[in-house]
Amino acid sequence: MIMKILGGFLMALADSVPGVSGGTVAFILGLYDDFINSLNNIISKDKEKRKAAILFLLKLGIGWVVGMASAAIVITSIFESHIYAISSLFIGFVLFAIPLIVIEEKETFKGKYQNILFAILGIALVVGITYFSNHTFLKGTIDLSISGLNPGLCIYLFVAAMCAISAMVLPGISGSTLMLVFGIYQPIMIAIKGFLTMDLSYTLALVIFSLGMLAGIFTVVKALRYGLKRHRSAIMYLIVGMMLGSFYAIIMGPSAISNPVEPLSWQTFRFVFFIAGGIIILGLQALKQVLEKNAADRGLNKNEAE
């Protein structure tokens, strides 16, 4: 339970930062397959599968809601004023995570080197989306309060939410980056912060956005679950490619915030935060192994008792 709540919290923090994917965090923590399967099983006809999916997503969701609320409150005061430190931290996350994923999925990668083409596709996909996000003309121009909404904007917000949440499910592609492409990143963060401070003028926009998120989740999850089940090697190469591409997304992240600054460079790179990111990933990996071992020991003791 601790890992699931912590995982949800970290996924939300990642999702709130341009260039970083919550799906990457889920993969690092070993929650990704369960996450995808639970999203799929929540509408399953099997009562037990549906119950297990709801319980899993509830635990993950508690952490996610707390993480997103925290991010919305502090995003302008901490993330933007310390964007180079945050970017360096996430560079450490991804760099240290990739070898762990490759080791864990070694049988998936071994001998299937023709699927490197999917890794190249993953890199190109993330780099292309990031490049486009930095050349959009919609940044900061959308008012999501009740006075600024109209039918066209409501439809646009719904579609943008579908695309953004689909990206959040995928490791490597940042939902926040896609929100920047659609020009709704800053407006949504303002709306969430406003709602948390009891400004109800943003309620309708957030409801529409939430419905778009749900539609996006159930659309992309079916395809992902099928891919991981039938073509796992190709999908894994694609995912690692997207994670490699996310280096570019993270480096360019500072130029995509509401008050843009220069992209991350050797001069602005924060080595201490980079190392901290690596330590956090290794620590989470160790915690995951301890929790898995404890769960296995409990199962063994239960079987012996029976």
C-alpha positions as CSV (number, residue, x, y, z in Angstrom):
1,M,0.0,0.0,0.0
2,I,2.8,2.4,0.9
3,M,4.5,1.9,-2.5
4,K,1.2,2.5,-4.4
5,I,0.4,5.7,-2.5
6,L,4.0,6.9,-2.9
7,G,3.9,5.9,-6.5
8,G,0.8,7.9,-7.2
9,F,2.3,11.0,-5.4
10,L,5.5,10.8,-7.5
11,M,3.5,10.2,-10.7
12,A,1.5,13.4,-10.1
13,L,4.6,15.4,-9.4
14,A,6.1,14.1,-12.6
15,D,2.9,14.8,-14.6
16,S,2.8,18.4,-13.4
17,V,6.3,19.2,-14.8
18,P,6.7,19.8,-18.5
19,G,9.1,17.2,-20.0
20,V,8.5,14.5,-17.4
21,S,6.0,11.6,-17.6
22,G,4.1,10.0,-14.7
23,G,4.2,6.8,-16.8
24,T,7.9,6.8,-16.4
25,V,7.7,6.9,-12.6
26,A,5.1,4.0,-12.7
27,F,7.5,2.0,-14.8
28,I,10.5,2.7,-12.5
29,L,8.5,1.6,-9.4
30,G,7.3,-1.6,-11.1
31,L,3.7,-0.4,-11.0
32,Y,3.2,0.0,-14.7
33,D,1.7,-3.3,-15.7
34,D,-0.6,-3.3,-12.7
35,F,-1.6,0.3,-13.5
36,I,-2.5,-0.5,-17.1
37,N,-4.3,-3.7,-16.2
38,S,-6.2,-2.0,-13.5
39,L,-7.4,0.8,-15.8
40,N,-8.5,-1.9,-18.2
41,N,-10.2,-4.1,-15.6
42,I,-12.1,-1.3,-13.9
43,I,-14.8,-1.9,-16.6
44,S,-14.4,-5.7,-16.6
45,K,-17.4,-8.0,-16.3
46,D,-15.4,-10.0,-13.8
47,K,-16.4,-8.8,-10.4
48,E,-13.2,-9.8,-8.7
49,K,-11.0,-8.2,-11.3
50,R,-13.1,-5.0,-11.1
51,K,-12.9,-5.0,-7.3
52,A,-9.1,-5.5,-7.3
53,A,-8.7,-2.8,-10.0
54,I,-10.7,-0.2,-8.0
55,L,-8.7,-0.9,-4.9
56,F,-5.4,-0.6,-6.7
57,L,-6.4,2.7,-8.4
58,L,-7.9,4.1,-5.2
59,K,-4.5,3.6,-3.4
60,L,-2.6,5.1,-6.4
61,G,-5.2,7.8,-6.7
62,I,-4.9,9.0,-3.1
63,G,-1.2,9.7,-3.7
64,W,-1.9,11.2,-7.1
65,V,-4.5,13.7,-5.8
66,V,-2.2,14.8,-3.0
67,G,0.8,15.1,-5.4
68,M,-1.2,17.1,-8.0
69,A,-2.7,19.4,-5.4
70,S,0.8,20.0,-3.9
71,A,2.2,20.7,-7.3
72,A,-0.6,23.1,-8.3
73,I,0.0,25.1,-5.1
74,V,3.7,25.3,-5.3
75,I,4.3,25.1,-9.1
76,T,4.8,28.8,-9.6
77,S,6.8,29.4,-6.5
78,I,9.1,26.4,-6.5
79,F,9.2,24.6,-9.8
80,E,9.6,27.8,-11.9
81,S,12.1,29.5,-9.5
82,H,14.2,26.4,-9.3
83,I,13.5,24.9,-12.7
84,Y,17.1,24.0,-13.4
85,A,17.4,22.1,-10.1
86,I,14.1,20.3,-10.9
87,S,15.2,19.5,-14.4
88,S,18.6,18.2,-13.2
89,L,16.7,16.0,-10.6
90,F,14.6,14.5,-13.3
91,I,17.6,13.9,-15.6
92,G,19.0,11.8,-12.7
93,F,15.7,10.0,-12.4
94,V,15.6,8.9,-16.0
95,L,19.3,8.2,-16.4
96,F,19.4,5.9,-13.4
97,A,16.1,4.3,-14.2
98,I,16.8,3.1,-17.7
99,P,19.4,0.5,-16.8
100,L,17.2,-0.8,-14.0
101,I,14.3,-1.3,-16.5
102,V,16.6,-2.9,-19.1
103,I,17.9,-5.3,-16.4
104,E,14.4,-6.1,-15.2
105,E,13.1,-6.8,-18.7
106,K,16.4,-8.4,-20.1
107,E,14.5,-11.4,-21.5
108,T,12.2,-9.0,-23.4
109,F,15.2,-7.2,-25.0
110,K,17.6,-10.0,-25.5
111,G,17.8,-11.4,-29.1
112,K,15.1,-9.1,-30.4
113,Y,17.4,-6.3,-31.7
114,Q,15.3,-5.7,-34.8
115,N,12.9,-3.9,-32.5
116,I,15.5,-1.1,-32.1
117,L,13.5,0.6,-34.8
118,F,10.8,1.0,-32.2
119,A,13.2,2.7,-29.8
120,I,14.2,5.1,-32.6
121,L,10.5,5.8,-33.2
122,G,10.0,6.4,-29.5
123,I,12.9,8.9,-29.4
124,A,11.6,10.7,-32.5
125,L,8.0,10.8,-31.1
126,V,9.1,12.5,-27.8
127,V,11.5,14.9,-29.5
128,G,9.0,15.9,-32.1
129,I,6.2,16.6,-29.5
130,T,8.6,18.6,-27.4
131,Y,9.8,20.6,-30.4
132,F,6.3,21.4,-31.4
133,S,5.3,22.4,-27.8
134,N,8.1,25.0,-27.9
135,H,6.7,26.5,-31.1
136,T,3.0,26.7,-30.2
137,F,1.2,30.0,-30.4
138,L,-1.4,29.2,-27.7
139,K,0.6,29.6,-24.5
140,G,-1.1,31.4,-21.7
141,T,-4.0,32.8,-23.9
142,I,-6.9,30.6,-22.6
143,D,-9.2,31.7,-19.7
144,L,-10.9,28.7,-18.1
145,S,-13.0,30.6,-15.6
146,I,-16.8,30.4,-16.2
147,S,-16.7,33.8,-17.9
148,G,-14.1,32.7,-20.4
149,L,-15.8,29.4,-21.5
150,N,-17.8,28.9,-24.7
151,P,-18.9,25.7,-26.5
152,G,-15.9,25.6,-28.8
153,L,-13.5,26.0,-25.9
154,C,-15.3,23.3,-24.0
155,I,-14.9,20.8,-26.9
156,Y,-11.2,21.9,-27.3
157,L,-10.6,21.4,-23.6
158,F,-12.1,17.9,-23.7
159,V,-10.0,16.8,-26.7
160,A,-6.8,18.3,-25.2
161,A,-7.5,16.4,-22.0
162,M,-7.9,13.1,-23.8
163,C,-4.6,13.6,-25.6
164,A,-2.7,14.8,-22.5
165,I,-3.8,12.0,-20.2
166,S,-3.1,9.4,-22.9
167,A,0.5,10.8,-22.9
168,M,0.7,10.7,-19.1
169,V,0.0,6.9,-19.3
170,L,3.0,6.4,-21.6
171,P,6.5,6.4,-20.2
172,G,8.6,9.1,-21.8
173,I,5.9,11.3,-23.2
174,S,4.9,14.1,-20.8
175,G,1.2,15.0,-20.5
176,S,2.3,18.4,-19.4
177,T,4.2,18.9,-22.6
178,L,1.2,18.0,-24.7
179,M,-0.8,20.4,-22.5
180,L,1.7,23.1,-23.5
181,V,1.2,22.1,-27.2
182,F,-2.6,22.7,-26.7
183,G,-1.9,25.9,-24.7
184,I,-3.7,24.7,-21.6
185,Y,-0.9,23.9,-19.2
186,Q,-0.8,27.2,-17.4
187,P,-4.6,27.7,-17.5
188,I,-5.2,24.3,-16.0
189,M,-2.6,24.8,-13.3
190,I,-4.3,28.2,-12.5
191,A,-7.7,26.5,-12.5
192,I,-6.6,23.8,-10.1
193,K,-4.9,26.3,-7.8
194,G,-8.0,28.5,-7.9
195,F,-10.4,25.6,-7.2
196,L,-8.2,24.5,-4.2
197,T,-8.6,28.1,-2.8
198,M,-12.4,27.9,-3.2
199,D,-12.7,29.8,-6.5
200,L,-15.6,27.9,-7.9
201,S,-15.5,29.8,-11.3
202,Y,-13.2,27.1,-12.6
203,T,-15.4,24.1,-11.6
204,L,-17.0,23.6,-15.0
205,A,-13.7,23.7,-16.8
206,L,-12.2,21.1,-14.4
207,V,-15.2,18.8,-14.8
208,I,-14.9,18.9,-18.6
209,F,-11.1,18.3,-18.3
210,S,-11.7,15.3,-16.0
211,L,-14.2,13.8,-18.4
212,G,-11.7,14.2,-21.2
213,M,-9.1,12.5,-19.1
214,L,-11.4,9.5,-18.4
215,A,-12.2,9.2,-22.1
216,G,-8.5,9.3,-23.0
217,I,-7.5,6.7,-20.4
218,F,-10.0,4.1,-21.6
219,T,-9.1,4.7,-25.2
220,V,-5.3,4.4,-25.0
221,V,-5.2,1.7,-22.3
222,K,-6.9,-0.9,-24.4
223,A,-4.2,-0.5,-27.1
224,L,-1.4,-0.5,-24.6
225,R,-2.6,-3.6,-22.8
226,Y,-2.9,-5.4,-26.1
227,G,0.6,-4.3,-27.1
228,L,2.2,-5.3,-23.9
229,K,0.4,-8.7,-24.0
230,R,1.0,-9.6,-27.6
231,H,4.1,-7.5,-28.6
232,R,5.9,-6.8,-25.4
233,S,9.4,-6.6,-26.8
234,A,8.4,-4.0,-29.4
235,I,6.5,-2.0,-26.8
236,M,9.4,-2.2,-24.4
237,Y,11.8,-0.9,-27.0
238,L,9.4,1.9,-27.8
239,I,9.1,2.8,-24.1
240,V,12.9,2.9,-23.6
241,G,13.1,5.0,-26.7
242,M,10.6,7.4,-25.3
243,M,12.5,7.6,-22.1
244,L,15.7,8.4,-24.0
245,G,13.8,11.1,-25.9
246,S,12.6,12.5,-22.6
247,F,16.2,13.8,-22.0
248,Y,15.5,16.3,-24.7
249,A,12.1,17.1,-23.3
250,I,13.6,17.7,-19.8
251,I,16.4,19.8,-21.2
252,M,14.0,22.0,-23.1
253,G,11.5,22.1,-20.2
254,P,12.7,25.5,-18.8
255,S,11.9,27.2,-22.1
256,A,8.3,25.9,-21.9
257,I,7.2,27.2,-18.5
258,S,5.0,30.3,-18.1
259,N,8.0,32.5,-17.6
260,P,10.4,30.9,-20.1
261,V,14.2,30.8,-19.5
262,E,17.0,29.2,-21.4
263,P,17.0,25.4,-21.8
264,L,19.1,23.4,-19.4
265,S,22.8,23.6,-20.2
266,W,26.1,22.6,-18.7
267,Q,26.3,26.0,-17.0
268,T,22.8,25.7,-15.4
269,F,23.0,21.9,-14.7
270,R,22.8,21.2,-11.0
271,F,25.0,18.2,-10.3
272,V,23.9,17.8,-6.7
273,F,20.3,17.5,-7.7
274,F,21.2,15.1,-10.5
275,I,22.9,12.8,-8.0
276,A,19.9,13.2,-5.7
277,G,17.6,12.0,-8.5
278,G,19.8,8.9,-8.9
279,I,19.8,8.2,-5.1
280,I,16.0,8.6,-5.0
281,I,15.6,6.1,-7.9
282,L,18.0,3.6,-6.3
283,G,16.3,4.1,-2.9
284,L,12.8,3.5,-4.5
285,Q,14.2,0.3,-6.2
286,A,15.5,-0.9,-2.9
287,L,12.2,-0.1,-1.1
288,K,10.3,-2.0,-3.9
289,Q,12.5,-5.1,-3.4
290,V,12.1,-5.0,0.4
291,L,8.3,-4.7,0.1
292,E,8.2,-7.5,-2.5
293,K,10.3,-9.7,-0.3
294,N,8.1,-9.0,2.7
295,A,5.0,-9.8,0.7
296,A,6.6,-13.1,-0.6
297,D,7.5,-14.0,3.0
298,R,4.0,-13.4,4.2
299,G,2.6,-15.6,1.4
300,L,5.1,-18.3,2.3
301,N,4.3,-18.2,6.0
302,K,0.6,-18.3,5.2
303,N,1.1,-21.4,3.0
304,E,3.1,-23.1,5.7
305,A,0.5,-22.4,8.3
306,E,-2.2,-24.0,6.1
